[in-house]
């Protein structure tokens, strides 16, 4: 029959080892500091116990090694006659939480009363002192011994609730009880429903079962442990010479990892507009930490940093256990450059501890808010020049792009007028002018061919006829007059 620990017993155990400390100590030590103490205030042995181990534990794994001194401080048992034990130092390597003080019980063959050995912990390093006193009682009679009959460790999935078997080597006496505590990485009420308590063993019995109810959840999680430890007893000796006083059951997760998706596949924003919240969604919670990398795909025409930006800037996010939604804010900086509509493609890469869901790509369409620039003639203005007695001479006119553009602007000039193209003039570099991104002025070279013919003045009219990626501005034409001097 199993009965729950009384609140007083449970309070003594928790405060003893510091596992449930609340508030601060008299010295103002924060409650989360690791404490070191005896697992229980008492233990029971008899003259047949031989070497026994008294458990000492930390309240939690420590980042640094923890040590604590111990000594025999009293009791009615006589050193060298009833027991052998010396003071010393227990050391817990970083990450370890269990240690024990060895005591050898000596059989003396005399009929006597129960005797006691008082132990005390003191001078801890890197930890606070919890339950510092423990009394070992040596029974006057040989008592039954209790241990776990099941293997020291078992493993099963979440759909299996094991039953632990405790065995006695002799028939149980009346009023035989054994106390146990439960710890490990599994969480009470979330992963299992076994609390520490006291087991009542019927007189004459040699076997007892302890069911371990495991809770089957839907979380993908790491393997977890339920550790059941026998701590103190009455009318029965806990077998501590071997690790049969502790049983570890490992719960293996049988749930698939969740998938991660973006909540939208497309979004349209205007340059300089409000930001967009990109939402990452898990199909369900997980007991593991999930990391999701994302990146800008090479098919994007928009540039990260210039046309859009992430907040936070890191292109990876982490779901802590239990979280199902994470967001990243995308902003669209305003500039004065005409770019046209651009596309930013965000894709999710392979996540850690999750799979990719249906929506692993987001197409962000960024609409430009800057007008197309204009192309017009700059200085000099219309010109006239004597024909002169030269074979030919050149003159440079300048085209001006008013406004910045991230795109290539192509301008076509169509000549007209009374002069004849090819005879009276030519364009040695052609009549098409190209502005690369960032260019704002480009030349057009006009070459005039002289002759010795008497003729009327002639004109060359250079008109901006077509423009790609810009508008035609004013003035759109320049006139060059060839003055006859023959």
C-alpha positions as CSV (number, residue, x, y, z in Angstrom):
1,X,0.0,0.0,0.0
2,X,1.3,3.4,-0.9
3,X,0.6,6.6,1.1
4,X,1.8,10.1,0.3
5,X,4.3,11.8,2.4
6,X,3.0,14.0,5.1
7,X,3.6,17.8,4.4
8,X,6.0,18.0,7.4
9,X,8.2,15.1,6.1
10,X,8.2,16.6,2.6
11,X,9.1,20.0,3.9
12,X,12.0,18.6,5.9
13,X,13.4,16.8,2.9
14,X,13.1,19.8,0.6
15,X,14.6,22.3,3.0
16,X,17.3,19.8,3.9
17,X,18.7,19.5,0.4
18,X,17.7,22.9,-0.7
19,X,15.6,21.6,-3.7
20,X,12.6,23.9,-3.1
21,X,14.1,26.8,-1.3
22,X,12.1,30.0,-1.4
23,X,13.1,33.6,-0.6
24,X,16.7,34.2,0.6
25,X,18.7,32.9,3.5
26,X,19.8,35.0,6.5
27,X,22.9,35.9,4.6
28,X,20.9,37.1,1.6
29,X,22.0,34.3,-0.7
30,X,19.8,34.1,-3.8
31,X,17.4,31.2,-3.8
32,X,18.7,29.7,-7.0
33,X,22.2,29.0,-5.7
34,X,23.1,25.4,-5.5
35,X,22.8,23.8,-2.1
36,X,24.5,20.6,-0.8
37,X,23.0,18.4,1.9
38,X,21.9,15.0,3.1
39,X,19.1,13.4,1.1
40,X,17.3,12.4,4.3
41,X,17.9,13.2,8.0
42,X,18.0,9.5,9.0
43,X,18.9,6.0,7.8
44,X,18.6,2.6,9.3
45,X,21.3,-0.1,9.3
46,X,22.1,-3.3,11.3
47,X,25.2,-5.2,12.2
48,X,25.1,-7.1,8.9
49,X,25.2,-4.0,6.8
50,X,29.0,-3.9,6.3
51,X,30.0,-1.0,4.1
52,X,27.0,1.4,3.8
53,X,26.8,4.7,1.8
54,X,25.0,7.7,3.2
55,X,23.8,9.8,0.2
56,X,24.6,13.5,-0.1
57,X,23.3,15.5,-3.0
58,X,23.3,18.9,-4.8
59,X,20.0,20.7,-5.4
60,X,21.0,21.1,-9.1
61,X,24.1,20.6,-11.3
62,X,26.7,23.2,-10.7
63,X,29.0,24.8,-13.3
64,X,32.0,24.5,-11.1
65,X,33.1,21.6,-8.9
66,X,31.5,21.6,-5.5
67,X,33.1,20.2,-2.3
68,X,31.9,19.8,1.3
69,X,33.7,18.5,4.4
70,X,32.1,15.9,6.6
71,X,32.8,14.3,10.0
72,X,31.4,12.0,12.7
73,X,30.2,14.4,15.4
74,X,28.6,12.1,18.0
75,X,26.1,9.3,18.6
76,X,26.0,6.3,21.0
77,X,27.9,3.9,18.7
78,X,31.5,3.5,19.6
79,X,34.1,4.1,16.8
80,X,36.3,1.1,16.2
81,X,33.8,-1.2,18.0
82,X,30.5,-0.6,16.4
83,X,31.6,1.2,13.2
84,X,34.5,2.6,11.3
85,X,34.4,6.0,9.6
86,X,36.6,9.0,9.3
87,X,36.0,12.6,8.3
88,X,36.9,13.7,4.8
89,X,35.8,15.8,1.8
90,X,33.2,15.0,-0.8
91,X,33.7,16.4,-4.2
92,X,31.1,16.9,-6.9
93,X,32.6,17.4,-10.4
94,X,30.9,20.0,-12.5
95,X,27.5,18.7,-13.7
96,X,27.4,15.9,-11.1
97,X,24.8,15.9,-8.2
98,X,25.4,12.6,-6.3
99,X,28.0,11.6,-3.8
100,X,28.0,9.4,-0.6
101,X,29.8,9.1,2.7
102,X,31.1,5.5,3.4
103,X,30.6,3.9,6.8
104,X,31.5,0.4,7.8
105,X,29.2,-1.2,10.4
106,X,31.1,-3.7,12.6
107,X,29.3,-6.7,14.1
108,X,30.2,-7.2,17.7
109,X,28.1,-10.2,18.6
110,X,26.7,-8.6,21.7
111,X,23.0,-8.1,22.5
112,X,22.5,-4.4,22.9
113,X,20.2,-1.5,22.3
114,X,20.0,0.4,19.1
115,X,23.0,2.7,18.6
116,X,23.5,5.9,16.6
117,X,26.1,7.6,14.5
118,X,25.8,11.4,14.0
119,X,27.3,12.9,10.8
120,X,27.6,16.5,9.9
121,X,28.5,18.5,6.8
122,X,30.4,21.8,6.9
123,X,32.6,24.2,5.0
124,X,31.1,23.9,1.5
125,X,32.7,25.5,-1.6
126,X,30.8,26.8,-4.5
127,X,27.5,25.9,-2.9
128,X,25.3,26.7,0.1
129,X,24.9,24.3,3.0
130,X,21.5,22.6,3.1
131,X,20.6,19.7,5.5
132,X,23.9,19.4,7.3
133,X,23.0,16.6,9.9
134,X,22.3,13.0,9.5
135,X,21.8,10.2,12.0
136,X,22.6,6.5,11.2
137,X,20.8,4.1,13.5
138,X,22.3,0.6,14.0
139,X,19.4,-1.7,14.9
140,X,20.0,-4.3,17.6
141,X,18.5,-7.1,15.5
142,X,19.2,-8.3,11.9
143,X,16.5,-6.7,9.8
144,X,15.2,-7.5,6.3
145,X,16.8,-5.8,3.4
146,X,15.0,-4.0,0.6
147,X,16.2,-3.3,-2.9
148,X,14.8,-2.8,-6.4
149,X,14.4,-6.2,-8.0
150,X,13.9,-4.7,-11.5
151,X,17.1,-3.8,-13.4
152,X,19.0,-0.7,-12.3
153,X,17.8,1.0,-15.4
154,X,14.9,0.6,-17.8
155,X,13.9,2.3,-21.1
156,X,10.6,2.6,-22.8
157,X,8.5,4.9,-24.9
158,X,5.9,7.3,-23.6
159,X,3.1,4.8,-24.1
160,X,4.7,2.4,-21.5
161,X,4.2,2.9,-17.7
162,X,6.6,0.5,-16.0
163,X,6.0,-1.1,-12.7
164,X,9.0,-1.3,-10.4
165,X,9.4,-4.3,-8.1
166,X,10.9,-4.0,-4.6
167,X,12.1,-7.2,-2.9
168,X,12.9,-8.0,0.7
169,X,15.3,-10.9,1.6
170,X,13.3,-11.7,4.7
171,X,9.6,-11.4,5.7
172,X,8.6,-7.8,6.5
173,X,8.1,-7.0,10.1
174,X,5.0,-5.1,11.4
175,X,5.2,-1.4,10.7
176,X,7.7,-1.7,8.0
177,X,8.0,1.4,5.7
178,X,10.4,2.8,3.2
179,X,10.5,6.4,2.0
180,X,11.4,7.3,-1.6
181,X,12.0,10.5,-3.6
182,X,11.6,11.1,-7.3
183,X,13.8,13.3,-9.4
184,X,15.5,13.2,-12.8
185,X,15.0,15.2,-16.0
186,X,11.3,14.3,-16.5
187,X,8.8,16.7,-15.1
188,X,6.1,15.7,-12.6
189,X,2.6,16.2,-14.0
190,X,3.9,16.9,-17.5
191,X,5.9,13.6,-18.1
192,X,4.8,11.4,-15.2
193,X,2.5,11.2,-12.2
194,X,4.8,9.7,-9.5
195,X,5.5,11.7,-6.4
196,X,7.9,10.9,-3.6
197,X,6.2,9.2,-0.7
198,X,6.2,6.4,1.9
199,X,5.5,2.8,1.0
200,X,3.8,0.7,3.7
201,X,5.0,-3.0,3.5
202,X,2.6,-5.5,4.8
203,X,3.9,-7.8,7.6
204,X,5.1,-11.1,6.2
205,X,5.5,-9.7,2.7
206,X,8.7,-10.0,0.6
207,X,7.7,-8.1,-2.4
208,X,6.1,-4.7,-3.3
209,X,5.3,-3.0,-6.6
210,X,5.5,0.6,-7.4
211,X,3.7,1.7,-10.6
212,X,5.3,4.6,-12.5
213,X,2.5,6.4,-14.5
214,X,4.1,7.9,-17.6
215,X,2.2,10.6,-19.4
216,X,2.0,10.2,-23.2
217,X,2.2,13.7,-24.7
218,X,2.4,15.1,-28.2
219,X,5.7,16.8,-27.8
220,X,8.9,15.9,-29.7
221,X,11.4,16.1,-26.9
222,X,14.7,14.7,-25.7
223,X,14.8,11.4,-23.8
224,X,14.0,12.1,-20.1
225,X,14.6,10.2,-16.9
226,X,12.6,9.3,-13.8
227,X,14.9,8.5,-11.0
228,X,13.4,6.8,-7.9
229,X,15.6,6.7,-4.8
230,X,15.0,4.9,-1.5
231,X,16.0,7.3,1.2
232,X,15.0,6.2,4.7
233,X,13.0,3.4,6.3
234,X,11.7,1.7,9.4
235,X,12.2,-2.0,10.3
236,X,14.0,-2.6,7.0
237,X,17.5,-1.8,5.8
238,X,17.9,-0.1,2.4
239,X,20.5,-2.0,0.4
240,X,23.0,0.8,-0.2
241,X,26.1,-1.2,-0.8
242,X,25.1,-1.7,-4.4
243,X,23.1,0.7,-6.6
244,X,19.9,-1.3,-6.1
245,X,18.5,1.4,-3.9
246,X,18.0,3.6,-7.0
247,X,16.2,2.9,-10.2
248,X,16.4,5.1,-13.4
249,X,13.7,4.8,-16.0
250,X,14.3,6.6,-19.3
251,X,11.4,7.8,-21.3
252,X,12.1,7.9,-25.1
253,X,10.1,10.4,-27.1
254,X,8.0,8.8,-29.8
255,X,6.5,12.0,-31.3
256,X,7.6,13.4,-34.7
257,X,9.2,16.9,-34.8
258,X,6.9,19.7,-35.7
259,X,7.1,21.5,-39.0
260,X,7.9,25.2,-39.4
261,X,6.2,27.5,-42.0
262,X,5.8,31.1,-42.9
263,X,2.3,32.3,-42.4
264,X,2.2,34.1,-45.8
265,X,3.7,33.3,-49.2
266,X,3.5,36.8,-50.6
267,X,3.3,40.4,-49.5
268,X,3.4,43.7,-51.3
269,X,4.9,46.8,-49.7
270,X,5.9,50.3,-50.8
271,X,9.3,51.7,-50.4
272,X,9.4,53.9,-47.2
273,X,6.1,52.4,-46.0
274,X,5.4,50.7,-42.7
275,X,7.3,47.6,-41.9
276,X,6.1,44.1,-42.5
277,X,6.1,41.4,-39.7
278,X,7.3,38.1,-41.1
279,X,5.8,35.3,-39.0
280,X,7.3,31.9,-38.5
281,X,4.8,29.2,-37.2
282,X,5.4,25.8,-35.8
283,X,2.7,23.1,-36.4
284,X,2.8,22.4,-32.7
285,X,5.0,22.9,-29.6
286,X,8.2,21.0,-29.1
287,X,10.2,20.0,-26.0
288,X,13.4,20.8,-27.9
289,X,15.0,24.0,-28.9
290,X,14.4,24.6,-32.6
291,X,16.6,26.8,-34.8
292,X,15.4,28.0,-38.2
293,X,17.9,29.6,-40.6
294,X,16.5,31.8,-43.4
295,X,18.2,33.7,-46.2
296,X,17.7,36.0,-49.2
297,X,17.5,33.9,-52.3
298,X,19.7,34.7,-55.3
299,X,16.6,35.2,-57.5
300,X,15.9,38.5,-55.6
301,X,16.2,41.7,-57.5
302,X,16.0,43.8,-54.3
303,X,19.2,44.2,-52.3
304,X,19.3,43.4,-48.5
305,X,20.4,46.5,-46.6
306,X,19.5,49.0,-49.4
307,X,16.0,48.0,-50.4
308,X,14.9,46.0,-47.3
309,X,16.3,45.1,-43.9
310,X,15.7,42.6,-41.1
311,X,15.2,43.3,-37.4
312,X,16.9,41.5,-35.8
313,X,19.6,41.4,-38.5
314,X,20.7,37.8,-37.9
315,X,19.2,35.5,-40.5
316,X,18.3,32.8,-38.0
317,X,15.8,32.5,-35.2
318,X,15.3,30.1,-32.2
319,X,12.1,28.6,-30.7
320,X,12.5,27.8,-27.1
321,X,10.7,24.7,-25.8
322,X,7.0,25.4,-25.8
323,X,7.1,28.4,-28.2
324,X,5.2,28.1,-31.5
325,X,5.4,31.5,-33.0
326,X,8.3,33.8,-33.8
327,X,8.4,37.0,-35.8
328,X,11.0,39.0,-37.7
329,X,10.3,42.6,-38.8
330,X,11.2,43.6,-42.3
331,X,11.6,47.4,-43.1
332,X,11.8,49.1,-46.4
333,X,14.1,52.1,-46.4
334,X,13.1,55.2,-48.4
335,X,15.6,56.5,-50.9
336,X,15.6,59.0,-53.8
337,X,16.5,56.4,-56.4
338,X,14.1,55.3,-59.1
339,X,14.3,51.5,-59.1
340,X,10.9,50.3,-60.3
341,X,9.2,47.3,-58.7
342,X,11.7,44.9,-57.0
343,X,11.4,41.5,-55.5
344,X,12.9,40.2,-52.3
345,X,12.7,36.4,-52.0
346,X,13.1,34.9,-48.5
347,X,13.5,31.2,-48.1
348,X,13.8,28.9,-45.1
349,X,16.7,26.5,-44.9
350,X,16.8,23.2,-43.1
351,X,15.8,23.7,-39.5
352,X,17.3,21.9,-36.5
353,X,14.8,19.7,-34.6
354,X,12.0,20.5,-37.0
355,X,11.0,19.9,-40.6
356,X,10.1,22.4,-43.3
357,X,6.4,23.0,-43.7
358,X,4.3,23.8,-46.8
359,X,5.2,27.5,-46.9
360,X,9.0,27.9,-46.9
361,X,9.3,30.9,-49.3
362,X,8.1,34.5,-49.0
363,X,8.0,36.8,-52.1
364,X,8.1,40.4,-51.0
365,X,7.2,42.8,-53.8
366,X,8.6,46.3,-53.1
367,X,7.0,49.0,-55.1
368,X,9.0,52.1,-55.8
369,X,7.8,55.5,-54.7
370,X,10.3,57.6,-56.7
371,X,9.3,59.0,-60.2
372,X,11.3,58.1,-63.2
373,X,14.1,60.6,-63.9
374,X,14.0,62.8,-67.0
375,X,16.5,63.2,-69.8
376,X,17.0,66.6,-71.4
377,X,19.7,68.7,-73.0
378,X,22.1,70.5,-70.7
379,X,24.6,73.2,-71.4
380,X,25.7,74.4,-73.9
381,X,22.5,75.5,-75.6
382,X,21.9,75.9,-79.3
383,X,25.0,76.8,-81.1
384,X,26.1,78.2,-84.5
385,X,29.5,78.1,-86.0
386,X,31.1,79.2,-89.3
387,X,31.8,76.4,-91.7
388,X,35.5,77.2,-91.8
389,X,38.0,75.9,-94.2
390,X,38.7,72.7,-92.4
391,X,38.2,69.1,-93.3
392,X,36.0,68.6,-90.3
393,X,35.6,69.7,-86.7
394,X,33.7,68.3,-83.7
395,X,31.4,69.8,-81.1
396,X,30.1,68.2,-77.9
397,X,26.6,68.5,-76.6
398,X,25.6,67.2,-73.1
399,X,22.6,65.1,-72.1
400,X,21.6,65.4,-68.5
401,X,19.7,62.8,-66.3
402,X,17.6,64.7,-63.7
403,X,17.2,62.2,-60.8
404,X,18.9,59.0,-59.6
405,X,18.2,55.6,-61.1
406,X,19.3,52.2,-60.2
407,X,18.5,51.0,-63.8
408,X,20.3,51.6,-67.1
409,X,18.8,54.5,-69.0
410,X,19.1,54.4,-72.8
411,X,18.5,57.5,-74.9
412,X,18.1,57.6,-78.8
413,X,18.7,60.9,-80.6
414,X,17.0,61.5,-84.0
415,X,18.7,64.1,-86.2
416,X,16.8,66.3,-88.7
417,X,17.2,69.8,-90.2
418,X,18.5,71.2,-93.6
419,X,22.0,69.8,-93.3
420,X,22.5,66.4,-94.8
421,X,23.5,63.6,-92.5
422,X,26.7,61.9,-93.8
423,X,27.6,64.8,-96.1
424,X,27.4,67.9,-93.9
425,X,27.7,66.2,-90.5
426,X,27.9,62.9,-88.7
427,X,27.8,61.4,-85.2
428,X,31.1,59.5,-84.7
429,X,29.9,57.8,-81.6
430,X,26.4,57.1,-82.8
431,X,23.1,58.6,-81.8
432,X,22.4,56.3,-78.8
433,X,23.6,57.4,-75.4
434,X,23.6,55.1,-72.3
435,X,23.5,56.2,-68.7
436,X,24.7,53.5,-66.3
437,X,23.3,53.5,-62.7
438,X,24.8,56.6,-61.0
439,X,25.6,58.5,-64.2
440,X,23.9,61.9,-64.6
441,X,25.6,63.5,-67.6
442,X,26.7,62.0,-70.9
443,X,28.1,63.6,-74.1
444,X,26.9,63.5,-77.7
445,X,29.6,64.3,-80.2
446,X,28.6,66.1,-83.5
447,X,31.2,66.2,-86.3
448,X,30.7,68.9,-89.1
449,X,32.2,68.4,-92.5
450,X,33.5,71.6,-94.2
451,X,33.2,72.3,-97.9
452,X,34.0,75.2,-100.3
453,X,30.5,75.4,-101.8
454,X,28.6,78.6,-101.5
455,X,25.3,77.6,-100.0
456,X,22.7,78.8,-97.5
457,X,23.2,78.3,-93.8
458,X,22.2,74.8,-92.7
459,X,20.9,73.3,-89.5
460,X,21.3,70.1,-87.6
461,X,18.4,69.5,-85.1
462,X,19.1,66.8,-82.5
463,X,15.9,65.5,-80.9
464,X,15.5,63.1,-78.0
465,X,13.1,60.7,-79.6
466,X,13.0,57.6,-77.3
467,X,14.1,56.9,-73.8
468,X,14.1,53.6,-71.9
469,X,13.7,53.7,-68.1
470,X,13.3,57.5,-68.0
471,X,11.1,60.3,-69.3
472,X,11.9,62.9,-71.9
473,X,12.4,66.3,-70.3
474,X,12.7,69.9,-71.5
475,X,14.5,71.0,-73.6
476,X,14.2,67.9,-75.7
477,X,16.1,69.3,-78.8
478,X,19.2,71.1,-79.6
479,X,19.9,73.0,-82.9
480,X,23.3,73.4,-84.3
481,X,23.6,76.0,-87.2
482,X,26.3,75.7,-89.8
483,X,27.0,79.2,-91.1
484,X,28.2,79.3,-94.7
485,X,31.4,81.3,-95.1
486,X,32.2,80.5,-98.7
